[in-house]
Amino acid sequence: MLKKIIFLLLSCLCVTECYATSLKDVLYRYTLNGPKAKLIRYKYENDRLEFENYQKSFLPSISFGLSPLSFNRNFKLLQDPVTGEYSYVHDYSNSSSTDISVSQKIGITGGSLSMSSSLGYLREFSINRNSFSSSPIYISYSQPLFGGYKQYKYNKAIMHMQHEYSIKEYCNSMSSEQNRILSLYLDAYSSKLQCEVNRQNLLTGDTLLRIAKLKVDKGLLTKYEYNRIELQQLQSEQETINQERAYREKILELCTELGADNLDAESPEEKELPALLDKETVLSLVRQNNPTYLNSEIQRKQAAFSRMQTINSLRFNGDISLNYGMNQYGESLKSVYAHPEQRQSFSVTFSFPVFQWGINHNKRKMADNDYESSIINIEQADKKFDNSIINQVEEYHSTYKSYLLAKKSFELYKEQYKLTVRKFSMGSISVYELTSDYNSLQTAMVDYSGGLQKLYSEYYALRHLALYDFAEKVNLENIYTKNDER
């Protein structure tokens, strides 16, 4: 008896050396600041920076280039443009150049405008001569003849939708991480619950063994029946050892995943969860917050954009290019900026189909068919997703009811087993009834533990789909982004 009490005390110490941590603390305080959450934030930060780069690409950009040294001393084979004769020329020179340019995208036309200035210097050592060349100003503009504005609109819409999608996907990933930790936490609590029940059973078993021993001595109990009680007690001891080890392993895994020390699983209460969820409300929140629907909108927009590009490529179109500038050369720096010569060009190119045996007509029809097929597939996927949400809400309600029944049964079986032990001590029932009630208690405990795990898993699955905490009545985006600000 003393040995068992010491065993139980040591088992308790193994558990109580950890700090009791509520499920809410684990999911919000630890999970949102854990290693996996940091990786998710890094990915989201890259997506945010990419969108920021897209926005800044429509601001003027300035670039500066400098090539201070380009020295050559060798023989080059050149051909005389008049006689056609080849000869080797001694190249002994150094050249330097610098330039600065300003460029600007013109979104509403789909064109680009740039303005630059450059200066070059050449030193010919063989004849001891310096020369300079410059382009004080050079302006260039180009754009497609048609379709530039539509392409700009599509690109802008898609980029903004993808940015919004990255926010929702970030929240979705953080919610997935919370669900993963939730599973580990519930597994740990399930082991802890079984440890607690098994410890209580060990203490009760010691009492039963003492009572059974007295009954055997008085001839009120057979040796076979006594052995059944002792075997039950040995089984309880082994289960306690196994569960204590399992609990330590699961707590260690939980601490490792969270980057924390000395955590302990507390009992989650079903009162923290709503007993009833309105299907239409859940469906509305899922449509509003879940990235799946926004991704469908992006796919629709991309399908329309792809069709537009295909059709534009088959129609009359062209490009406009306008260039204007000044340039000059001379033997001094001053001379290359005096009386510069104009440098200009303007070009318009057209492309239009004349007769292609109906190939372009077929390509347009194929583009339309591809677009319509994409829309049908997207709508079918959205409808299936809607149905899965409704089914999941119904499954949650069913799981909640089953859990309440399992909880009530577990409480009753615990009371029943206490009464059974009392009756056995008074000789009112047999060992078989005692063993049967013990086995029923173990089954009820497993059903209760499994029901609790399933209930929380179902609720957090809905919470994940809607990205909405139904208990706290708050969008998860507000929680996750607020956590980032801290």
C-alpha angles and dihedrals in degrees: 000000000000089000091055093047090052089048091052093047091052090048090052091049090054088058102035093052084078123077114252107246126189122226090245092055092049095048098044109022100037107022096049090052098038128113095264091049090054091053090051090051092051091055092047090048090055091050090049092049091049090055090046089053090052091054093046091049087077091058121089113273125205124203131182126200130192131180104178099174136030107155123183132180113167145095119274127198109231134175123224108240092214106039098023092228120146122228139167116246124198108235110199107159150113127218132193132184142179134186141176126200139183119203133186133186115224101211101186092056099033089235136124130225126198136176124192145170127201141183129194132191129196126190115193107196095184094064097022095239135143125204135178135200128190144179103198092188134004124177124193131182130176138168141155115269095233137012099029095117094047091049090050091051093049093046092048093049093047093047092050091047091049090051091052089045091053089056092051092044089051090053089045091053092048090050090049089053090051090050091051092051089044089059091051091047094050091047089053093047091049090056091046091052091051089048091054093048092046092051090052090048090052092055091046090046092056089054091048092050092053091049092046091049091055090048092050090051090051092046093245093118132041124234089244092058092046090052090053090056092047091048089051089053092049089050090052091051092051092047090050091052092048094047093046089053092045091049093051091049093049093047090049090051090049092050091048093051092049097041089235138122134227102009124164130194118241126198111273112219124223089217087075088065127072113251094212133031125191110236095214092049092050092047091049092051092047091052090048099045111020114098091219093078094044089050088055089054090050090051090051091050092046091049090052091046092050091050091049092051092050093049092046091052089057096049135074108288143143148173133255122210124180124182129177131168149123133251140176141169134206146143096266135047091240094053096056091061095046116093098345117200123242119254116191144152137173127189137176121187126192132196123186134157117243108177125347104157093259094302094129091047089055091047091053090049090049090051090051091048092049090050094049091046090052091051092050092049092048093049092048091050091049091050092050089049090052090052092049090054093052091047091049092053090052090048090052092053090049092048092050092055092046091050093053089051091048091049093049091047092050092052091048093048090051090053090043092053091051089053090046091054090049092049092048091053088053092047094244097126138033131249089254092061090046092052092045093053090047091053090046089053091052091049092048090051092052091047092049093047092046091046092052091050093048092047093054092041091053093047094048090046089059090043088053094049094048094035084221131117104226092188095052094031094226136122111251089224088068090052097046097043091045088052089053091053090056 
